[in-house]
């Protein structure tokens, strides 16, 4: 897989468990939580999908990748790379590994950090948790000040 392909897949993976909007080949716009995709076909699965212009909510919707014309983020993604940089500057770059395909950061091989929080115990986990909480607090303050949501470009 080329570098460009890996980056593309990392970006698509970063949208998992976020709200996205999709324009289909027949012109419909559908919004829902992206919970899965098939890398080879780019077929997608949305939960709680809403078709624009209707009151219809579809609990689980699978869309064939050939029918997806556009897909965009309807919410601002969690800045995992920025958090990785913050953790690395505090704890040392050799101890912090970003696993974009998992949507996680691994610290010293035993503490896992994701947009949901910190998993692990002990002094290192507590230190990571403090950095994470401060990062999220700053992020929320920025969003409240400048608005959130990326919308469609």
NORRAMO-V768442 format. One line per field, one symbol per residue. psi: psi as a letter, one per 30 degrees, with the letter a starting at -180 (. if undefined). A space follows every 10 residues. Layout:
BEGIN
psi->???
END
This chain:
BEGIN
psi->kleeeeeeee eeeffkglkl kkklfgfkkk klkjflljee fgklkkkhkk kkglgkkjek kkkkeffjek klkflklkie eeeeeeeefe fkeffkkkie ffhlkkkggf kkkaffakkl lleeeeeeee eeeeeeeeee eeeeegllkf ak.
END
